[in-house]
Amino acid sequence: VYSPRVATTVEADRTCISNIHQGGTPPVEAAAVIVDLAKRMLEQKASGINMSR
């Protein structure tokens, strides 16, 4: 969550990355997705549904 606040952060503010396991997304690929996502979150100052694609 970008800039979380007690009592005002809701599930829609969260960004989730899942399916990282054998038979799913390989860890190396998931790491690249996480790095890209973190960069976009910082650039857009947003997370969850508030981020543009």
mmCIF entry with sequence, helices, sheets and N, C-alpha, C, O atoms, coordinates in Angstrom:
data_MODEL
# 
_entry.id   MODEL 
# 
_entity.id                         1 
_entity.type                       polymer 
_entity.pdbx_number_of_molecules   1 
# 
_entity_poly.entity_id                      1 
_entity_poly.type                           'polypeptide(L)' 
_entity_poly.nstd_linkage                   no 
_entity_poly.nstd_monomer                   no 
_entity_poly.pdbx_seq_one_letter_code       VYSPRVATTVEADRTCISNIHQGGTPPVEAAAVIVDLAKRMLEQKASGINMSR 
_entity_poly.pdbx_seq_one_letter_code_can   VYSPRVATTVEADRTCISNIHQGGTPPVEAAAVIVDLAKRMLEQKASGINMSR 
_entity_poly.pdbx_strand_id                 A 
# 
loop_
_entity_poly_seq.entity_id 
_entity_poly_seq.num 
_entity_poly_seq.mon_id 
_entity_poly_seq.hetero 
1 1  VAL n 
1 2  TYR n 
1 3  SER n 
1 4  PRO n 
1 5  ARG n 
1 6  VAL n 
1 7  ALA n 
1 8  THR n 
1 9  THR n 
1 10 VAL n 
1 11 GLU n 
1 12 ALA n 
1 13 ASP n 
1 14 ARG n 
1 15 THR n 
1 16 CYS n 
1 17 ILE n 
1 18 SER n 
1 19 ASN n 
1 20 ILE n 
1 21 HIS n 
1 22 GLN n 
1 23 GLY n 
1 24 GLY n 
1 25 THR n 
1 26 PRO n 
1 27 PRO n 
1 28 VAL n 
1 29 GLU n 
1 30 ALA n 
1 31 ALA n 
1 32 ALA n 
1 33 VAL n 
1 34 ILE n 
1 35 VAL n 
1 36 ASP n 
1 37 LEU n 
1 38 ALA n 
1 39 LYS n 
1 40 ARG n 
1 41 MET n 
1 42 LEU n 
1 43 GLU n 
1 44 GLN n 
1 45 LYS n 
1 46 ALA n 
1 47 SER n 
1 48 GLY n 
1 49 ILE n 
1 50 ASN n 
1 51 MET n 
1 52 SER n 
1 53 ARG n 
# 
_struct_asym.id          A 
_struct_asym.entity_id   1 
# 
loop_
_struct_conf.conf_type_id 
_struct_conf.id 
_struct_conf.pdbx_PDB_helix_id 
_struct_conf.beg_label_comp_id 
_struct_conf.beg_label_asym_id 
_struct_conf.beg_label_seq_id 
_struct_conf.pdbx_beg_PDB_ins_code 
_struct_conf.end_label_comp_id 
_struct_conf.end_label_asym_id 
_struct_conf.end_label_seq_id 
_struct_conf.pdbx_end_PDB_ins_code 
_struct_conf.beg_auth_comp_id 
_struct_conf.beg_auth_asym_id 
_struct_conf.beg_auth_seq_id 
_struct_conf.end_auth_comp_id 
_struct_conf.end_auth_asym_id 
_struct_conf.end_auth_seq_id 
_struct_conf.pdbx_PDB_helix_class 
_struct_conf.details 
_struct_conf.pdbx_PDB_helix_length 
HELX_P HELX_P1 AA1 GLU A 11 ? ASP A 13 ? GLU A 11 ASP A 13 5 ? 3  
HELX_P HELX_P2 AA2 PRO A 27 ? GLN A 44 ? PRO A 27 GLN A 44 1 ? 18 
HELX_P HELX_P3 AA3 GLY A 48 ? ASN A 50 ? GLY A 48 ASN A 50 5 ? 3  
# 
_struct_conf_type.id          HELX_P 
_struct_conf_type.criteria    ? 
_struct_conf_type.reference   ? 
# 
loop_
_atom_site.group_PDB 
_atom_site.id 
_atom_site.type_symbol 
_atom_site.label_atom_id 
_atom_site.label_alt_id 
_atom_site.label_comp_id 
_atom_site.label_asym_id 
_atom_site.label_entity_id 
_atom_site.label_seq_id 
_atom_site.pdbx_PDB_ins_code 
_atom_site.Cartn_x 
_atom_site.Cartn_y 
_atom_site.Cartn_z 
_atom_site.occupancy 
_atom_site.B_iso_or_equiv 
_atom_site.pdbx_formal_charge 
_atom_site.auth_seq_id 
_atom_site.auth_comp_id 
_atom_site.auth_asym_id 
_atom_site.auth_atom_id 
_atom_site.pdbx_PDB_model_num 
ATOM 1   N N  . VAL A 1 1  ? 0.854   -1.176  0.000   1.00 0.00 ? 1  VAL A N  1 
ATOM 2   C CA . VAL A 1 1  ? 0.000   0.000   0.000   1.00 0.00 ? 1  VAL A CA 1 
ATOM 3   C C  . VAL A 1 1  ? 0.895   1.233   0.000   1.00 0.00 ? 1  VAL A C  1 
ATOM 4   O O  . VAL A 1 1  ? 1.822   1.349   0.803   1.00 0.00 ? 1  VAL A O  1 
ATOM 5   N N  . TYR A 1 2  ? 0.603   2.140   -0.906  1.00 0.00 ? 2  TYR A N  1 
ATOM 6   C CA . TYR A 1 2  ? 1.346   3.394   -0.942  1.00 0.00 ? 2  TYR A CA 1 
ATOM 7   C C  . TYR A 1 2  ? 0.754   4.327   0.100   1.00 0.00 ? 2  TYR A C  1 
ATOM 8   O O  . TYR A 1 2  ? -0.451  4.577   0.099   1.00 0.00 ? 2  TYR A O  1 
ATOM 9   N N  . SER A 1 3  ? 1.585   4.839   0.980   1.00 0.00 ? 3  SER A N  1 
ATOM 10  C CA . SER A 1 3  ? 1.187   5.806   2.009   1.00 0.00 ? 3  SER A CA 1 
ATOM 11  C C  . SER A 1 3  ? -0.014  5.337   2.838   1.00 0.00 ? 3  SER A C  1 
ATOM 12  O O  . SER A 1 3  ? -1.047  6.007   2.862   1.00 0.00 ? 3  SER A O  1 
ATOM 13  N N  . PRO A 1 4  ? 0.115   4.184   3.521   1.00 0.00 ? 4  PRO A N  1 
ATOM 14  C CA . PRO A 1 4  ? -1.007  3.675   4.319   1.00 0.00 ? 4  PRO A CA 1 
ATOM 15  C C  . PRO A 1 4  ? -1.333  4.575   5.505   1.00 0.00 ? 4  PRO A C  1 
ATOM 16  O O  . PRO A 1 4  ? -0.458  5.243   6.057   1.00 0.00 ? 4  PRO A O  1 
ATOM 17  N N  . ARG A 1 5  ? -2.586  4.579   5.878   1.00 0.00 ? 5  ARG A N  1 
ATOM 18  C CA . ARG A 1 5  ? -3.039  5.366   7.028   1.00 0.00 ? 5  ARG A CA 1 
ATOM 19  C C  . ARG A 1 5  ? -3.939  4.492   7.891   1.00 0.00 ? 5  ARG A C  1 
ATOM 20  O O  . ARG A 1 5  ? -4.801  3.775   7.383   1.00 0.00 ? 5  ARG A O  1 
ATOM 21  N N  . VAL A 1 6  ? -3.730  4.559   9.185   1.00 0.00 ? 6  VAL A N  1 
ATOM 22  C CA . VAL A 1 6  ? -4.538  3.784   10.122  1.00 0.00 ? 6  VAL A CA 1 
ATOM 23  C C  . VAL A 1 6  ? -5.997  4.190   9.964   1.00 0.00 ? 6  VAL A C  1 
ATOM 24  O O  . VAL A 1 6  ? -6.321  5.376   9.907   1.00 0.00 ? 6  VAL A O  1 
ATOM 25  N N  . ALA A 1 7  ? -6.860  3.206   9.895   1.00 0.00 ? 7  ALA A N  1 
ATOM 26  C CA . ALA A 1 7  ? -8.316  3.367   9.850   1.00 0.00 ? 7  ALA A CA 1 
ATOM 27  C C  . ALA A 1 7  ? -8.858  3.906   8.531   1.00 0.00 ? 7  ALA A C  1 
ATOM 28  O O  . ALA A 1 7  ? -10.075 4.014   8.383   1.00 0.00 ? 7  ALA A O  1 
ATOM 29  N N  . THR A 1 8  ? -7.995  4.251   7.557   1.00 0.00 ? 8  THR A N  1 
ATOM 30  C CA . THR A 1 8  ? -8.531  4.717   6.274   1.00 0.00 ? 8  THR A CA 1 
ATOM 31  C C  . THR A 1 8  ? -8.067  3.875   5.095   1.00 0.00 ? 8  THR A C  1 
ATOM 32  O O  . THR A 1 8  ? -8.583  4.041   3.989   1.00 0.00 ? 8  THR A O  1 
ATOM 33  N N  . THR A 1 9  ? -7.106  2.975   5.297   1.00 0.00 ? 9  THR A N  1 
ATOM 34  C CA . THR A 1 9  ? -6.648  2.108   4.228   1.00 0.00 ? 9  THR A CA 1 
ATOM 35  C C  . THR A 1 9  ? -7.654  0.980   4.050   1.00 0.00 ? 9  THR A C  1 
ATOM 36  O O  . THR A 1 9  ? -8.010  0.298   5.011   1.00 0.00 ? 9  THR A O  1 
ATOM 37  N N  . VAL A 1 10 ? -8.108  0.788   2.814   1.00 0.00 ? 10 VAL A N  1 
ATOM 38  C CA . VAL A 1 10 ? -9.084  -0.261  2.514   1.00 0.00 ? 10 VAL A CA 1 
ATOM 39  C C  . VAL A 1 10 ? -8.455  -1.280  1.570   1.00 0.00 ? 10 VAL A C  1 
ATOM 40  O O  . VAL A 1 10 ? -7.380  -1.037  1.023   1.00 0.00 ? 10 VAL A O  1 
ATOM 41  N N  . GLU A 1 11 ? -9.115  -2.411  1.377   1.00 0.00 ? 11 GLU A N  1 
ATOM 42  C CA . GLU A 1 11 ? -8.578  -3.473  0.522   1.00 0.00 ? 11 GLU A CA 1 
ATOM 43  C C  . GLU A 1 11 ? -8.280  -2.982  -0.893  1.00 0.00 ? 11 GLU A C  1 
ATOM 44  O O  . GLU A 1 11 ? -7.317  -3.438  -1.508  1.00 0.00 ? 11 GLU A O  1 
ATOM 45  N N  . ALA A 1 12 ? -9.076  -2.074  -1.412  1.00 0.00 ? 12 ALA A N  1 
ATOM 46  C CA . ALA A 1 12 ? -8.868  -1.568  -2.771  1.00 0.00 ? 12 ALA A CA 1 
ATOM 47  C C  . ALA A 1 12 ? -7.562  -0.781  -2.900  1.00 0.00 ? 12 ALA A C  1 
ATOM 48  O O  . ALA A 1 12 ? -7.090  -0.553  -4.014  1.00 0.00 ? 12 ALA A O  1 
ATOM 49  N N  . ASP A 1 13 ? -6.975  -0.364  -1.781  1.00 0.00 ? 13 ASP A N  1 
ATOM 50  C CA . ASP A 1 13 ? -5.695  0.352   -1.802  1.00 0.00 ? 13 ASP A CA 1 
ATOM 51  C C  . ASP A 1 13 ? -4.518  -0.609  -1.962  1.00 0.00 ? 13 ASP A C  1 
ATOM 52  O O  . ASP A 1 13 ? -3.402  -0.187  -2.267  1.00 0.00 ? 13 ASP A O  1 
ATOM 53  N N  . ARG A 1 14 ? -4.767  -1.872  -1.758  1.00 0.00 ? 14 ARG A N  1 
ATOM 54  C CA . ARG A 1 14 ? -3.686  -2.859  -1.764  1.00 0.00 ? 14 ARG A CA 1 
ATOM 55  C C  . ARG A 1 14 ? -3.390  -3.344  -3.177  1.00 0.00 ? 14 ARG A C  1 
ATOM 56  O O  . ARG A 1 14 ? -4.282  -3.414  -4.023  1.00 0.00 ? 14 ARG A O  1 
ATOM 57  N N  . THR A 1 15 ? -2.139  -3.676  -3.418  1.00 0.00 ? 15 THR A N  1 
ATOM 58  C CA . THR A 1 15 ? -1.718  -4.288  -4.664  1.00 0.00 ? 15 THR A CA 1 
ATOM 59  C C  . THR A 1 15 ? -1.133  -5.649  -4.298  1.00 0.00 ? 15 THR A C  1 
ATOM 60  O O  . THR A 1 15 ? -0.208  -5.734  -3.491  1.00 0.00 ? 15 THR A O  1 
ATOM 61  N N  . CYS A 1 16 ? -1.669  -6.704  -4.888  1.00 0.00 ? 16 CYS A N  1 
ATOM 62  C CA . CYS A 1 16 ? -1.271  -8.067  -4.528  1.00 0.00 ? 16 CYS A CA 1 
ATOM 63  C C  . CYS A 1 16 ? -0.584  -8.754  -5.705  1.00 0.00 ? 16 CYS A C  1 
ATOM 64  O O  . CYS A 1 16 ? -1.033  -8.653  -6.847  1.00 0.00 ? 16 CYS A O  1 
ATOM 65  N N  . ILE A 1 17 ? 0.490   -9.442  -5.414  1.00 0.00 ? 17 ILE A N  1 
ATOM 66  C CA . ILE A 1 17 ? 1.168   -10.266 -6.406  1.00 0.00 ? 17 ILE A CA 1 
ATOM 67  C C  . ILE A 1 17 ? 1.115   -11.690 -5.880  1.00 0.00 ? 17 ILE A C  1 
ATOM 68  O O  . ILE A 1 17 ? 1.593   -11.975 -4.782  1.00 0.00 ? 17 ILE A O  1 
ATOM 69  N N  . SER A 1 18 ? 0.531   -12.582 -6.669  1.00 0.00 ? 18 SER A N  1 
ATOM 70  C CA . SER A 1 18 ? 0.355   -13.953 -6.196  1.00 0.00 ? 18 SER A CA 1 
ATOM 71  C C  . SER A 1 18 ? 0.814   -14.954 -7.253  1.00 0.00 ? 18 SER A C  1 
ATOM 72  O O  . SER A 1 18 ? 1.326   -14.576 -8.306  1.00 0.00 ? 18 SER A O  1 
ATOM 73  N N  . ASN A 1 19 ? 0.625   -16.212 -6.958  1.00 0.00 ? 19 ASN A N  1 
ATOM 74  C CA . ASN A 1 19 ? 0.940   -17.319 -7.850  1.00 0.00 ? 19 ASN A CA 1 
ATOM 75  C C  . ASN A 1 19 ? 2.443   -17.485 -8.061  1.00 0.00 ? 19 ASN A C  1 
ATOM 76  O O  . ASN A 1 19 ? 2.875   -17.937 -9.121  1.00 0.00 ? 19 ASN A O  1 
ATOM 77  N N  . ILE A 1 20 ? 3.242   -17.120 -7.055  1.00 0.00 ? 20 ILE A N  1 
ATOM 78  C CA . ILE A 1 20 ? 4.693   -17.291 -7.141  1.00 0.00 ? 20 ILE A CA 1 
ATOM 79  C C  . ILE A 1 20 ? 5.022   -18.632 -6.490  1.00 0.00 ? 20 ILE A C  1 
ATOM 80  O O  . ILE A 1 20 ? 5.147   -18.734 -5.270  1.00 0.00 ? 20 ILE A O  1 
ATOM 81  N N  . HIS A 1 21 ? 5.159   -19.653 -7.325  1.00 0.00 ? 21 HIS A N  1 
ATOM 82  C CA . HIS A 1 21 ? 5.480   -20.992 -6.826  1.00 0.00 ? 21 HIS A CA 1 
ATOM 83  C C  . HIS A 1 21 ? 5.825   -21.886 -8.006  1.00 0.00 ? 21 HIS A C  1 
ATOM 84  O O  . HIS A 1 21 ? 5.655   -21.497 -9.161  1.00 0.00 ? 21 HIS A O  1 
ATOM 85  N N  . GLN A 1 22 ? 6.305   -23.078 -7.710  1.00 0.00 ? 22 GLN A N  1 
ATOM 86  C CA . GLN A 1 22 ? 6.615   -24.037 -8.764  1.00 0.00 ? 22 GLN A CA 1 
ATOM 87  C C  . GLN A 1 22 ? 5.319   -24.356 -9.498  1.00 0.00 ? 22 GLN A C  1 
ATOM 88  O O  . GLN A 1 22 ? 4.334   -24.744 -8.869  1.00 0.00 ? 22 GLN A O  1 
ATOM 89  N N  . GLY A 1 23 ? 5.305   -24.204 -10.787 1.00 0.00 ? 23 GLY A N  1 
ATOM 90  C CA . GLY A 1 23 ? 4.094   -24.411 -11.564 1.00 0.00 ? 23 GLY A CA 1 
ATOM 91  C C  . GLY A 1 23 ? 3.325   -23.115 -11.790 1.00 0.00 ? 23 GLY A C  1 
ATOM 92  O O  . GLY A 1 23 ? 2.362   -23.084 -12.556 1.00 0.00 ? 23 GLY A O  1 
ATOM 93  N N  . GLY A 1 24 ? 3.750   -22.052 -11.127 1.00 0.00 ? 24 GLY A N  1 
ATOM 94  C CA . GLY A 1 24 ? 3.134   -20.731 -11.297 1.00 0.00 ? 24 GLY A CA 1 
ATOM 95  C C  . GLY A 1 24 ? 4.162   -19.778 -11.873 1.00 0.00 ? 24 GLY A C  1 
ATOM 96  O O  . GLY A 1 24 ? 4.957   -20.157 -12.733 1.00 0.00 ? 24 GLY A O  1 
ATOM 97  N N  . THR A 1 25 ? 4.147   -18.556 -11.404 1.00 0.00 ? 25 THR A N  1 
ATOM 98  C CA . THR A 1 25 ? 5.118   -17.563 -11.862 1.00 0.00 ? 25 THR A CA 1 
ATOM 99  C C  . THR A 1 25 ? 6.482   -17.866 -11.241 1.00 0.00 ? 25 THR A C  1 
ATOM 100 O O  . THR A 1 25 ? 6.590   -17.974 -10.020 1.00 0.00 ? 25 THR A O  1 
ATOM 101 N N  . PRO A 1 26 ? 7.517   -18.003 -12.058 1.00 0.00 ? 26 PRO A N  1 
ATOM 102 C CA . PRO A 1 26 ? 8.853   -18.257 -11.515 1.00 0.00 ? 26 PRO A CA 1 
ATOM 103 C C  . PRO A 1 26 ? 9.322   -17.072 -10.661 1.00 0.00 ? 26 PRO A C  1 
ATOM 104 O O  . PRO A 1 26 ? 9.005   -15.924 -10.972 1.00 0.00 ? 26 PRO A O  1 
ATOM 105 N N  . PRO A 1 27 ? 10.071  -17.340 -9.595  1.00 0.00 ? 27 PRO A N  1 
ATOM 106 C CA . PRO A 1 27 ? 10.534  -16.269 -8.709  1.00 0.00 ? 27 PRO A CA 1 
ATOM 107 C C  . PRO A 1 27 ? 11.285  -15.146 -9.421  1.00 0.00 ? 27 PRO A C  1 
ATOM 108 O O  . PRO A 1 27 ? 11.107  -13.979 -9.070  1.00 0.00 ? 27 PRO A O  1 
ATOM 109 N N  . VAL A 1 28 ? 12.113  -15.465 -10.405 1.00 0.00 ? 28 VAL A N  1 
ATOM 110 C CA . VAL A 1 28 ? 12.874  -14.427 -11.113 1.00 0.00 ? 28 VAL A CA 1 
ATOM 111 C C  . VAL A 1 28 ? 11.926  -13.504 -11.876 1.00 0.00 ? 28 VAL A C  1 
ATOM 112 O O  . VAL A 1 28 ? 12.102  -12.285 -11.865 1.00 0.00 ? 28 VAL A O  1 
ATOM 113 N N  . GLU A 1 29 ? 10.931  -14.076 -12.530 1.00 0.00 ? 29 GLU A N  1 
ATOM 114 C CA . GLU A 1 29 ? 9.945   -13.271 -13.257 1.00 0.00 ? 29 GLU A CA 1 
ATOM 115 C C  . GLU A 1 29 ? 9.112   -12.440 -12.280 1.00 0.00 ? 29 GLU A C  1 
ATOM 116 O O  . GLU A 1 29 ? 8.828   -11.271 -12.540 1.00 0.00 ? 29 GLU A O  1 
ATOM 117 N N  . ALA A 1 30 ? 8.723   -13.044 -11.161 1.00 0.00 ? 30 ALA A N  1 
ATOM 118 C CA . ALA A 1 30 ? 7.946   -12.325 -10.145 1.00 0.00 ? 30 ALA A CA 1 
ATOM 119 C C  . ALA A 1 30 ? 8.749   -11.155 -9.584  1.00 0.00 ? 30 ALA A C  1 
ATOM 120 O O  . ALA A 1 30 ? 8.191   -10.089 -9.327  1.00 0.00 ? 30 ALA A O  1 
ATOM 121 N N  . ALA A 1 31 ? 10.043  -11.344 -9.395  1.00 0.00 ? 31 ALA A N  1 
ATOM 122 C CA . ALA A 1 31 ? 10.893  -10.259 -8.883  1.00 0.00 ? 31 ALA A CA 1 
ATOM 123 C C  . ALA A 1 31 ? 10.896  -9.082  -9.849  1.00 0.00 ? 31 ALA A C  1 
ATOM 124 O O  . ALA A 1 31 ? 10.842  -7.930  -9.420  1.00 0.00 ? 31 ALA A O  1 
ATOM 125 N N  . ALA A 1 32 ? 10.959  -9.358  -11.142 1.00 0.00 ? 32 ALA A N  1 
ATOM 126 C CA . ALA A 1 32 ? 10.930  -8.287  -12.140 1.00 0.00 ? 32 ALA A CA 1 
ATOM 127 C C  . ALA A 1 32 ? 9.595   -7.549  -12.092 1.00 0.00 ? 32 ALA A C  1 
ATOM 128 O O  . ALA A 1 32 ? 9.562   -6.324  -12.211 1.00 0.00 ? 32 ALA A O  1 
ATOM 129 N N  . VAL A 1 33 ? 8.502   -8.278  -11.919 1.00 0.00 ? 33 VAL A N  1 
ATOM 130 C CA . VAL A 1 33 ? 7.170   -7.666  -11.809 1.00 0.00 ? 33 VAL A CA 1 
ATOM 131 C C  . VAL A 1 33 ? 7.102   -6.788  -10.558 1.00 0.00 ? 33 VAL A C  1 
ATOM 132 O O  . VAL A 1 33 ? 6.564   -5.682  -10.604 1.00 0.00 ? 33 VAL A O  1 
ATOM 133 N N  . ILE A 1 34 ? 7.640   -7.274  -9.451  1.00 0.00 ? 34 ILE A N  1 
ATOM 134 C CA . ILE A 1 34 ? 7.614   -6.525  -8.192  1.00 0.00 ? 34 ILE A CA 1 
ATOM 135 C C  . ILE A 1 34 ? 8.415   -5.228  -8.316  1.00 0.00 ? 34 ILE A C  1 
ATOM 136 O O  . ILE A 1 34 ? 7.968   -4.177  -7.856  1.00 0.00 ? 34 ILE A O  1 
ATOM 137 N N  . VAL A 1 35 ? 9.593   -5.297  -8.935  1.00 0.00 ? 35 VAL A N  1 
ATOM 138 C CA . VAL A 1 35 ? 10.421  -4.098  -9.115  1.00 0.00 ? 35 VAL A CA 1 
ATOM 139 C C  . VAL A 1 35 ? 9.689   -3.081  -9.981  1.00 0.00 ? 35 VAL A C  1 
ATOM 140 O O  . VAL A 1 35 ? 9.652   -1.896  -9.647  1.00 0.00 ? 35 VAL A O  1 
ATOM 141 N N  . ASP A 1 36 ? 9.105   -3.532  -11.092 1.00 0.00 ? 36 ASP A N  1 
ATOM 142 C CA . ASP A 1 36 ? 8.357   -2.634  -11.973 1.00 0.00 ? 36 ASP A CA 1 
ATOM 143 C C  . ASP A 1 36 ? 7.173   -2.017  -11.236 1.00 0.00 ? 36 ASP A C  1 
ATOM 144 O O  . ASP A 1 36 ? 6.910   -0.821  -11.362 1.00 0.00 ? 36 ASP A O  1 
ATOM 145 N N  . LEU A 1 37 ? 6.469   -2.829  -10.475 1.00 0.00 ? 37 LEU A N  1 
ATOM 146 C CA . LEU A 1 37 ? 5.317   -2.347  -9.720  1.00 0.00 ? 37 LEU A CA 1 
ATOM 147 C C  . LEU A 1 37 ? 5.731   -1.309  -8.675  1.00 0.00 ? 37 LEU A C  1 
ATOM 148 O O  . LEU A 1 37 ? 5.069   -0.282  -8.523  1.00 0.00 ? 37 LEU A O  1 
ATOM 149 N N  . ALA A 1 38 ? 6.813   -1.573  -7.965  1.00 0.00 ? 38 ALA A N  1 
ATOM 150 C CA . ALA A 1 38 ? 7.289   -0.624  -6.948  1.00 0.00 ? 38 ALA A CA 1 
ATOM 151 C C  . ALA A 1 38 ? 7.672   0.712   -7.588  1.00 0.00 ? 38 ALA A C  1 
ATOM 152 O O  . ALA A 1 38 ? 7.376   1.772   -7.037  1.00 0.00 ? 38 ALA A O  1 
ATOM 153 N N  . LYS A 1 39 ? 8.329   0.660   -8.749  1.00 0.00 ? 39 LYS A N  1 
ATOM 154 C CA . LYS A 1 39 ? 8.683   1.894   -9.460  1.00 0.00 ? 39 LYS A CA 1 
ATOM 155 C C  . LYS A 1 39 ? 7.430   2.676   -9.841  1.00 0.00 ? 39 LYS A C  1 
ATOM 156 O O  . LYS A 1 39 ? 7.359   3.888   -9.641  1.00 0.00 ? 39 LYS A O  1 
ATOM 157 N N  . ARG A 1 40 ? 6.440   1.968   -10.392 1.00 0.00 ? 40 ARG A N  1 
ATOM 158 C CA . ARG A 1 40 ? 5.196   2.637   -10.803 1.00 0.00 ? 40 ARG A CA 1 
ATOM 159 C C  . ARG A 1 40 ? 4.454   3.215   -9.608  1.00 0.00 ? 40 ARG A C  1 
ATOM 160 O O  . ARG A 1 40 ? 3.890   4.306   -9.701  1.00 0.00 ? 40 ARG A O  1 
ATOM 161 N N  . MET A 1 41 ? 4.445   2.499   -8.484  1.00 0.00 ? 41 MET A N  1 
ATOM 162 C CA . MET A 1 41 ? 3.778   3.000   -7.278  1.00 0.00 ? 41 MET A CA 1 
ATOM 163 C C  . MET A 1 41 ? 4.422   4.303   -6.815  1.00 0.00 ? 41 MET A C  1 
ATOM 164 O O  . MET A 1 41 ? 3.723   5.248   -6.451  1.00 0.00 ? 41 MET A O  1 
ATOM 165 N N  . LEU A 1 42 ? 5.744   4.353   -6.828  1.00 0.00 ? 42 LEU A N  1 
ATOM 166 C CA . LEU A 1 42 ? 6.448   5.564   -6.406  1.00 0.00 ? 42 LEU A CA 1 
ATOM 167 C C  . LEU A 1 42 ? 6.233   6.712   -7.393  1.00 0.00 ? 42 LEU A C  1 
ATOM 168 O O  . LEU A 1 42 ? 6.044   7.858   -6.984  1.00 0.00 ? 42 LEU A O  1 
ATOM 169 N N  . GLU A 1 43 ? 6.261   6.403   -8.691  1.00 0.00 ? 43 GLU A N  1 
ATOM 170 C CA . GLU A 1 43 ? 6.048   7.443   -9.702  1.00 0.00 ? 43 GLU A CA 1 
ATOM 171 C C  . GLU A 1 43 ? 4.633   8.016   -9.633  1.00 0.00 ? 43 GLU A C  1 
ATOM 172 O O  . GLU A 1 43 ? 4.438   9.229   -9.719  1.00 0.00 ? 43 GLU A O  1 
ATOM 173 N N  . GLN A 1 44 ? 3.644   7.124   -9.474  1.00 0.00 ? 44 GLN A N  1 
ATOM 174 C CA . GLN A 1 44 ? 2.241   7.544   -9.479  1.00 0.00 ? 44 GLN A CA 1 
ATOM 175 C C  . GLN A 1 44 ? 1.743   7.956   -8.094  1.00 0.00 ? 44 GLN A C  1 
ATOM 176 O O  . GLN A 1 44 ? 0.664   8.532   -7.951  1.00 0.00 ? 44 GLN A O  1 
ATOM 177 N N  . LYS A 1 45 ? 2.554   7.648   -7.075  1.00 0.00 ? 45 LYS A N  1 
ATOM 178 C CA . LYS A 1 45 ? 2.155   7.923   -5.692  1.00 0.00 ? 45 LYS A CA 1 
ATOM 179 C C  . LYS A 1 45 ? 0.785   7.328   -5.397  1.00 0.00 ? 45 LYS A C  1 
ATOM 180 O O  . LYS A 1 45 ? -0.096  7.981   -4.838  1.00 0.00 ? 45 LYS A O  1 
ATOM 181 N N  . ALA A 1 46 ? 0.638   6.059   -5.793  1.00 0.00 ? 46 ALA A N  1 
ATOM 182 C CA . ALA A 1 46 ? -0.646  5.375   -5.634  1.00 0.00 ? 46 ALA A CA 1 
ATOM 183 C C  . ALA A 1 46 ? -0.414  3.873   -5.591  1.00 0.00 ? 46 ALA A C  1 
ATOM 184 O O  . ALA A 1 46 ? 0.671   3.392   -5.915  1.00 0.00 ? 46 ALA A O  1 
ATOM 185 N N  . SER A 1 47 ? -1.443  3.140   -5.188  1.00 0.00 ? 47 SER A N  1 
ATOM 186 C CA . SER A 1 47 ? -1.428  1.684   -5.224  1.00 0.00 ? 47 SER A CA 1 
ATOM 187 C C  . SER A 1 47 ? -2.858  1.201   -5.415  1.00 0.00 ? 47 SER A C  1 
ATOM 188 O O  . SER A 1 47 ? -3.807  1.985   -5.373  1.00 0.00 ? 47 SER A O  1 
ATOM 189 N N  . GLY A 1 48 ? -2.993  -0.100  -5.625  1.00 0.00 ? 48 GLY A N  1 
ATOM 190 C CA . GLY A 1 48 ? -4.329  -0.671  -5.786  1.00 0.00 ? 48 GLY A CA 1 
ATOM 191 C C  . GLY A 1 48 ? -5.074  -0.089  -6.972  1.00 0.00 ? 48 GLY A C  1 
ATOM 192 O O  . GLY A 1 48 ? -4.483  0.159   -8.023  1.00 0.00 ? 48 GLY A O  1 
ATOM 193 N N  . ILE A 1 49 ? -6.374  0.130   -6.803  1.00 0.00 ? 49 ILE A N  1 
ATOM 194 C CA . ILE A 1 49 ? -7.201  0.611   -7.911  1.00 0.00 ? 49 ILE A CA 1 
ATOM 195 C C  . ILE A 1 49 ? -6.915  2.057   -8.281  1.00 0.00 ? 49 ILE A C  1 
ATOM 196 O O  . ILE A 1 49 ? -7.403  2.537   -9.304  1.00 0.00 ? 49 ILE A O  1 
ATOM 197 N N  . ASN A 1 50 ? -6.143  2.752   -7.480  1.00 0.00 ? 50 ASN A N  1 
ATOM 198 C CA . ASN A 1 50 ? -5.809  4.144   -7.786  1.00 0.00 ? 50 ASN A CA 1 
ATOM 199 C C  . ASN A 1 50 ? -4.661  4.279   -8.779  1.00 0.00 ? 50 ASN A C  1 
ATOM 200 O O  . ASN A 1 50 ? -4.340  5.384   -9.218  1.00 0.00 ? 50 ASN A O  1 
ATOM 201 N N  . MET A 1 51 ? -4.038  3.146   -9.135  1.00 0.00 ? 51 MET A N  1 
ATOM 202 C CA . MET A 1 51 ? -2.944  3.189   -10.105 1.00 0.00 ? 51 MET A CA 1 
ATOM 203 C C  . MET A 1 51 ? -3.496  3.111   -11.518 1.00 0.00 ? 51 MET A C  1 
ATOM 204 O O  . MET A 1 51 ? -4.477  2.414   -11.775 1.00 0.00 ? 51 MET A O  1 
ATOM 205 N N  . SER A 1 52 ? -2.851  3.837   -12.442 1.00 0.00 ? 52 SER A N  1 
ATOM 206 C CA . SER A 1 52 ? -3.205  3.685   -13.850 1.00 0.00 ? 52 SER A CA 1 
ATOM 207 C C  . SER A 1 52 ? -2.349  2.561   -14.410 1.00 0.00 ? 52 SER A C  1 
ATOM 208 O O  . SER A 1 52 ? -1.267  2.284   -13.893 1.00 0.00 ? 52 SER A O  1 
ATOM 209 N N  . ARG A 1 53 ? -2.814  1.937   -15.427 1.00 0.00 ? 53 ARG A N  1 
ATOM 210 C CA . ARG A 1 53 ? -2.094  0.800   -16.008 1.00 0.00 ? 53 ARG A CA 1 
ATOM 211 C C  . ARG A 1 53 ? -1.043  1.278   -16.883 1.00 0.00 ? 53 ARG A C  1 
ATOM 212 O O  . ARG A 1 53 ? -0.319  0.477   -17.473 1.00 0.00 ? 53 ARG A O  1 
# 
